[in-house]
Amino acid sequence: QVQLVESGGGLVEPGGSLRLSCTASGSLFSIIAAGWYRQAPGKERELVAGIDSSGGTNYTDSVKGRFTISMDHAKPTLHLQMYSLKPEDTAVYYCYAEGPGSTDDVRYGYLSLWGQGTLVTVSS
């Protein structure tokens, strides 16, 4: 299966927290590089946080100190922990991951995949 499956979005009050998850199990054998993107209505999709296979991370300025991206290489799964959410964080969040493909837990080829998107709404 060539697809990333996202979960964890929802409605939260300003100042609240959410944890997004994205699993590549069944699609990727491992994650070489990954990230979380978001797209608000009328705006272009932007990179929120990125992570590489060595654990190096980068964040857009607006989320620094509030969001944390992480990877579980064993599953493999991508996470985005979000704290102190603001109304301007409202958007559809998409995960992205690339790495060797997986079939029956065996490497094959190389894939670049996107999640289906999960809506995060921050409102009182």
C-alpha positions as CSV (number, residue, x, y, z in Angstrom):
1,Q,0.0,0.0,0.0
2,V,1.5,3.3,-1.1
3,Q,-0.1,5.8,1.3
4,L,0.4,7.6,4.6
5,V,-2.4,7.5,7.1
6,E,-2.9,10.5,9.3
7,S,-4.8,10.9,12.6
8,G,-5.2,13.3,15.6
9,G,-6.8,16.4,14.1
10,G,-9.8,18.0,15.6
11,L,-11.2,21.1,17.3
12,V,-9.3,22.6,20.2
13,E,-9.5,25.9,22.1
14,P,-6.7,28.4,21.9
15,G,-3.8,27.4,24.2
16,G,-4.7,23.8,23.9
17,S,-2.7,20.8,22.5
18,L,-3.0,18.2,19.9
19,R,-0.8,15.3,18.7
20,L,-0.9,14.4,15.1
21,S,0.3,11.0,13.9
22,C,1.2,9.6,10.5
23,T,1.9,6.0,9.9
24,A,3.9,4.7,6.9
25,S,3.6,1.1,8.0
26,G,2.9,-1.1,5.0
27,S,4.2,1.6,2.7
28,L,7.7,2.5,3.7
29,F,10.4,0.2,5.1
30,S,12.0,3.2,6.8
31,I,11.8,7.0,6.7
32,I,14.7,8.9,5.2
33,A,13.2,12.3,5.4
34,A,9.7,13.6,6.5
35,G,7.7,16.6,7.4
36,W,4.4,18.2,8.3
37,Y,2.8,20.7,6.0
38,R,-0.3,22.8,6.4
39,Q,-2.7,24.6,4.2
40,A,-5.2,27.2,5.3
41,P,-8.1,28.3,3.0
42,G,-6.9,30.6,0.3
43,K,-3.2,30.1,1.1
44,E,-0.4,28.0,-0.3
45,R,0.7,24.8,1.5
46,E,3.6,25.6,3.7
47,L,6.2,23.5,5.5
48,V,5.6,23.5,9.3
49,A,8.3,21.1,10.4
50,G,10.8,18.8,8.8
51,I,13.0,16.0,10.1
52,D,15.8,13.9,8.6
53,S,17.0,10.3,9.3
54,S,19.7,11.6,11.7
55,G,17.1,13.4,13.8
56,G,17.8,16.9,12.6
57,T,14.8,19.1,12.6
58,N,13.6,22.5,11.3
59,Y,10.5,24.5,12.0
60,T,8.9,27.5,10.5
61,D,9.3,30.6,12.7
62,S,5.6,30.8,13.7
63,V,5.7,27.4,15.4
64,K,9.1,27.3,17.0
65,G,8.9,26.5,20.7
66,R,5.4,25.2,20.4
67,F,5.5,22.3,17.9
68,T,7.8,19.2,18.0
69,I,8.3,16.8,15.2
70,S,9.5,13.3,15.8
71,M,9.9,9.9,14.1
72,D,9.5,6.3,15.3
73,H,11.8,4.4,12.9
74,A,10.6,1.0,14.0
75,K,7.0,1.3,12.8
76,P,7.6,3.7,10.9
77,T,5.5,6.6,12.2
78,L,5.7,10.4,12.1
79,H,4.4,12.6,14.9
80,L,3.7,16.3,15.4
81,Q,3.1,17.4,19.0
82,M,1.5,20.8,19.1
83,Y,1.2,23.0,22.2
84,S,-0.2,26.5,22.9
85,L,-2.2,26.3,19.7
86,K,-3.4,29.6,18.2
87,P,-6.3,30.4,15.9
88,E,-3.8,31.1,13.1
89,D,-2.7,27.4,13.3
90,T,-6.0,26.4,11.9
91,A,-5.4,24.5,8.7
92,V,-5.4,21.1,7.1
93,Y,-2.2,19.4,8.1
94,Y,-0.5,16.9,5.7
95,C,2.4,14.6,6.5
96,Y,5.0,13.7,3.9
97,A,7.6,11.0,4.1
98,E,10.1,9.4,1.7
99,G,12.2,6.3,1.9
100,P,12.5,2.7,0.6
101,G,9.2,1.1,-0.2
102,S,8.0,-1.9,1.8
103,T,6.4,-5.1,0.8
104,D,6.2,-7.9,3.3
105,D,8.6,-6.0,5.4
106,V,11.2,-6.1,2.6
107,R,12.8,-3.1,0.9
108,Y,12.0,-2.3,-2.7
109,G,12.4,0.9,-4.7
110,Y,12.1,4.4,-3.3
111,L,8.9,6.3,-2.6
112,S,7.7,9.8,-1.8
113,L,4.3,9.8,-0.1
114,W,1.7,12.2,1.3
115,G,-1.0,11.7,3.9
116,Q,-4.7,12.4,3.2
117,G,-4.7,15.5,5.4
118,T,-6.3,16.0,8.8
119,L,-8.1,19.2,9.9
120,V,-6.9,21.2,12.9
121,T,-9.3,23.9,14.0
122,V,-8.3,26.2,16.9
123,S,-11.3,28.2,18.1
124,S,-13.1,29.2,21.2
